Amino acid sequence: QVQLVESGGGLVQAGGSLRLSCAASGIMFSTYAMGWFRQTPGKEREFVAAINWSGSITSYTDSVKGRFTISRDNAKNTVYLQMNSLKPEDTAIYYCAADRRRYRDPSGREISYDYWGQGTQVTVSS
């Protein structure tokens, strides 16, 4: 069955860094665009970053540009989110997602994604 398992979340001070990983199984990972979203209590889930199937095209929400980097290793069926210069407003549960329509450009729309992980908590203290 399809599994997306996030890891790497935790508590970090403002200005610090974390690297999130999302290990995929049960899907044709190397052909799927992947995305990262985040959600805080009482708010809708929001787009963070996405990457196309080959890793050649990436997309970011404005608030993380220059601080976060999405990448993927198709040999390991894993997508990463390197988060630097973290701010308290980055505190959220972070989810990875897979778009099962093959060879597509990365999308910032939640509706484009078919499979979701369980999320990993990121807390940034001030």
C-alpha positions as CSV (number, residue, x, y, z in Angstrom):
1,Q,0.0,0.0,0.0
2,V,1.0,3.6,-0.4
3,Q,3.0,5.1,2.5
4,L,4.6,8.5,2.9
5,V,6.5,8.8,6.2
6,E,7.8,12.1,7.3
7,S,10.7,12.5,9.8
8,G,13.1,15.1,11.0
9,G,10.7,17.4,12.8
10,G,11.5,18.8,16.3
11,L,12.1,21.8,18.5
12,V,14.6,24.4,17.3
13,Q,15.5,27.9,18.2
14,A,14.8,30.8,15.9
15,G,17.5,31.1,13.3
16,G,18.2,27.4,13.4
17,S,17.8,24.6,10.8
18,L,16.0,21.4,10.4
19,R,15.9,18.9,7.5
20,L,12.7,17.0,6.9
21,S,12.6,13.8,5.1
22,C,9.7,11.9,3.5
23,A,10.2,8.3,2.6
24,A,7.8,6.9,0.0
25,S,6.7,3.4,-0.7
26,G,4.0,1.7,-2.8
27,I,4.2,4.4,-5.5
28,M,6.1,5.1,-8.7
29,F,8.1,7.8,-6.8
30,S,10.4,8.7,-9.6
31,T,7.6,9.7,-11.8
32,Y,5.6,11.8,-9.3
33,A,5.8,15.4,-8.3
34,M,6.1,15.8,-4.6
35,G,5.1,18.6,-2.3
36,W,5.4,19.9,1.3
37,F,2.5,21.6,3.0
38,R,2.1,22.8,6.6
39,Q,-0.8,23.4,9.0
40,T,-1.2,25.2,12.3
41,P,-4.2,24.8,14.6
42,G,-7.2,26.7,13.4
43,K,-5.8,27.4,10.0
44,E,-6.1,25.7,6.6
45,R,-3.2,23.6,5.3
46,E,-0.9,25.8,3.2
47,F,1.6,25.1,0.5
48,V,5.3,25.3,1.3
49,A,7.3,23.8,-1.6
50,A,7.1,21.3,-4.4
51,I,9.4,19.6,-6.8
52,N,8.8,17.9,-10.1
53,W,9.5,14.2,-10.8
54,S,13.1,14.7,-11.9
55,G,14.0,17.5,-9.5
56,S,14.7,20.0,-12.2
57,I,11.7,22.3,-11.3
58,T,10.9,23.6,-7.9
59,S,8.3,25.9,-6.5
60,Y,8.1,27.8,-3.1
61,T,5.6,29.9,-1.3
62,D,7.0,33.4,-0.9
63,S,7.4,33.3,2.8
64,V,10.1,30.5,2.6
65,K,11.9,31.5,-0.5
66,G,15.7,31.8,0.1
67,R,15.3,29.9,3.4
68,F,13.9,26.5,2.5
69,T,15.1,24.1,-0.2
70,I,13.2,21.1,-1.5
71,S,15.1,18.2,-3.1
72,R,14.7,14.6,-3.9
73,D,16.6,11.4,-4.3
74,N,14.7,9.1,-6.6
75,A,17.1,6.2,-5.9
76,K,16.0,6.4,-2.2
77,N,12.4,7.2,-2.9
78,T,12.8,10.2,-0.6
79,V,12.0,13.9,-0.8
80,Y,13.6,16.4,1.6
81,L,12.9,19.9,2.9
82,Q,16.0,21.7,4.2
83,M,14.8,24.6,6.4
84,N,17.2,27.3,7.4
85,S,16.8,30.6,9.2
86,L,13.7,29.2,10.9
87,K,11.2,31.7,12.4
88,P,8.6,31.1,15.0
89,E,5.9,31.5,12.3
90,D,7.3,28.4,10.7
91,T,5.9,26.4,13.6
92,A,3.4,23.9,12.2
93,I,2.8,20.3,11.3
94,Y,4.5,19.6,8.0
95,Y,3.1,17.1,5.6
96,C,4.5,15.6,2.4
97,A,2.3,14.7,-0.5
98,A,2.5,12.9,-3.8
99,D,0.8,13.8,-7.1
100,R,0.1,10.4,-8.8
101,R,-0.3,12.0,-12.3
102,R,3.0,11.1,-13.8
103,Y,5.7,13.6,-15.0
104,R,3.8,16.7,-14.0
105,D,5.2,20.0,-13.0
106,P,5.1,20.8,-9.3
107,S,1.8,22.3,-8.0
108,G,1.1,24.5,-5.1
109,R,-2.5,23.4,-5.0
110,E,-3.5,20.9,-2.3
111,I,-6.1,19.3,-4.6
112,S,-3.3,18.2,-7.0
113,Y,-2.0,15.7,-4.5
114,D,-3.4,12.2,-4.0
115,Y,-1.3,10.8,-1.2
116,W,-0.4,12.3,2.1
117,G,1.9,11.5,5.0
118,Q,0.9,11.7,8.6
119,G,2.9,14.8,9.3
120,T,5.8,15.8,11.5
121,Q,5.7,18.6,14.1
122,V,8.1,21.5,13.7
123,T,8.3,24.0,16.6
124,V,10.5,27.1,16.4
125,S,11.0,28.9,19.7
126,S,11.8,32.6,19.8
